[in-house]
Amino acid sequence: MITIIHGDDIASSRKYFIEQKSKNKDSIVFDGEKVTTSDILQVLDGGALFAETKLVFIEDFFSKRKPGKEFDDIISLVEKNDQASIYFWEGKTLTKRYTSLFKNSQIKVFNIPKDIFAFLENIYPKNLKSLILFHNTLKTNEVELIFFMMVRQFRLLLAISDPKAEKTIDEVKRLAPWQIGRLKRQAGYFSPSKLKEIYRKLYEIDLAQKTGNLPLSLTASIDLLLVSL
C-alpha cells in the first residue's frame, strides 16, 4: 500500500504521519532529499537488516527531490512494491502531477478551512473587517487553531520582509509563487518593527495561555490585538 500525506494543514498531516510511524517500532524513515534506489531496494528485497520492516516513511520526497533518472527509478520501485506499506509525507499541498504518480495510492489530504485564510489575509491596520471574519471563523473552527494560524501568518510575514528569506527559510521555500505574492502585499501594510511587535504580542499571549496566566479568554485577547493594529 502506498499512502501520500499532504496539505496546507501541516500540524494535522504531521500528527497523522507520526501516528502511523508509531504503530511499528521497526519503521524505517528516509529523508526524501537523500534516499537512493539502493535504500529502497534494500528494504523491499527483505534483507536481514530490514527483515521485520512493514512500514517505510519518506519525508519531503516530491518537494526536495529534483526530477531525473533516480527520481523515476524510485517511483518505479515503489509502484512495483508488494512487500511494505510506504508512506510519503509532504509539508505542503501537492499538485495532481505528484498525487497521480501511483495508480493505486491512498491520498490523505489535510487542508486548513478556507475561511481561516480569508481572515488571515485581511489582518492589517485599521481593517475592522478582520474582526468580523475572525468571529465568523469561530463558528466552525476552534480558537486554538485560528490562533496557531495567526502565529504562523506573522512568522511568514516577518520572513517575507527579508529579501533572502525565499531562498534560506524552508517554510517560505515551500510556498507557491502566488502565496508569496499575497504575503508580500500584506507585509507592505506593516513596518518591519510593527511586524516584530505583533509577533512578540502573539508570543506573549501564547505563553500566558500555556501557563494559565492569560487574564482574558483567548478569543478576547485576539479581539484586543486586532483592534490595536
N, C-alpha and C positions, 0 to 999 in steps of 0.2 A: 504494500500500500504506500502510495506517495501522497503526502499532505503538504500543501503550500499555505502558510500562515502569513497574512499581510494586512495592511490597512493603516489609516492615519491615527487610530486609537492604539498607540504603541504600548501604553501601560497594560491594556487588556490583552493585546495579542502576545505580549511578552509573558504575562501571567499564565496564559494558556500553554505557551511553549514550555515554560518551566514545569508546569504541572505534568505535561506529557513526559518530560525528561525524568521526573522524579518517580515514575512508575517502574523504572528498571535501573537498579544500581550500576548495571554494566553498560549503560547507554554510552555511545560514542559521539562526541561533539567535534565538529570541524569548523574552522574559520573559512567561510566561503571564498575569501580572497586568496587563501593559501592551499586549500585542499587540491590534491592531484588525482589523476586517474589511478595511480598506484595505490593511493589511500583507499579509494573506493573499491578497487579490485581486491585488496587485502581483506576488506570487510565482507564483501559479497562472496568471495571464494571460500569463506569459512575456515581460514587458517586457525592455528592453535590459539593465537593471541585473542582472536575475536570469536571463538567457537560458541560462546554463550550469548553473543550480542544479538538482540532482537530489534533494538531501536537505534537509529542513526539520525543525528541532528546536524544540519548545516545552516550556519548563520550568514546572512547578507551575501549569498552567492550571486544573485542576479544583479544587485546594485554595485557590488565591488569587483566583479569579475568581468573583464573585457571579452567580448565575443571573439571566438577564434577556434582553432582546432581542439584545444584541450577542453574548452567550454562545451563544444559539441560532443566530444568523446564522453565527458562526464554525464551529460544529459542522456546520451545513448545507453550508457551502462546502467544508470538509474532506471530508465524506461524498461529495460530488459530484466531488471531485478525481480526475483520472486523469493529472496532469502531474508529480507529485512523490511521493517517499516521505516521509511525515510521521511523526515520532516524538514522542510525548508522554512526558515523564518526570515522575514524582511521587515525592517523598521520603517516602512513606507508603503504606499499603495502601489501595487504593480499594475502595469498595463496588460491588456489581453495578450500581447506578444509573448509575455512570460507565463501567464497563467494557463495558456493553451499549449504549452510545450509538451505536456504529457497527456496522453489520450485518456487515461483513467485515474487522474489525480483527484483528490478531495481538496476543495478550496475553502479555507476558513478566512472570512473577511471580517475585520474588526474596524468599523468606522465610527467616528465621532458624529453625533447628530448635527445636521446642517444648521439648526437654529443657534447652536453654540458658536459656530463660526461667524454667523451673521452678527451676533452680539460682539464677539471679539474684534471684528473688523470695524465696528462702529465706536470703539473706545478711543476718543480723542477729546481735547479740551472743549468745554462748553457745548458738548453734544448730549443734551438730556435724553435723546432717543436711546442712548445706551442703557439708561435706567429702565426704560420700558421694555427693551429687548431682554435685559437681564431677568426681569420678573416674568417675562414670557417663557424664558428657558427653564425657570424654576418649576413650571407646571409639569414638565416631562423629564427633568433631569435633576440629579442630586446636586446640592450646592457645592459639595466637596469636589465633584468632577468639574464643575464650572470654575471653581477657584483654581484647581490644578491647571486648567487650560489657560486661565489668565496669567498665571506664573510663567507658563511655557511661552505665551504670546509675547510677554515683555522681555523674556530672556532672548527670544528671537529678534525682537525689535532692537535690543541692545547690540546683539551680534551683527545685525544687518547694517547698523550705523557705522560699523568698522569696514572699510573697503577691502580688507584682507579676509574677512570672515567667510566669504563664499568659497574660498579655497582652503581654509585652515580648520574650520569648525564642522565636524561631521554632521551635526544636526541640521546645519544650514546647507551643506553639500547635498543632503538627501532631498531637499526641496525642489519642486519643479520651477522652471523659469517664471511661470505666471504667479506662483506663490511668492517668490522673491520680489516680483514687481509690486504686488499688493502690500507686502511688508514694508518696502521702501517708501511707498506713498504714505502709509500710516506713520512710519517713523518720522516723516517730514513734518508732522504736526507737533513734534516734540523736540526740544533741545536735548543734546546728549546728557546734560546734567539733570534734566527733568526725568528722562528715562531711568537714570540711576536712582533718583529719589523715589520714583514709583516702585521700582523693583525692590528697593530697600523696605518700603512700607509693606509690600506683599510678603517679604521675608518676615517682617515683624509680626504680621497677622498670622502667618503660618506657624511661627514659633510659639506665639501666645496660645493659639488653638491647640497645638500639640501638648503644651504644658499645663493646659487648663487655666490660663491666665488671661484669656480674651474677655474684656469687660462686657462686650456686646455679643450678640449672635454672629455667626459667620456671614449670614445674609446682610445684617445691618452694617457690619464692618465693610462689606463690599459696597453697599449703598453710599456710605460716607466717603469712601475712596473715589468713587465715580463722580460724586458731587464736587469733590475737591480738585478735580483736574482742571 
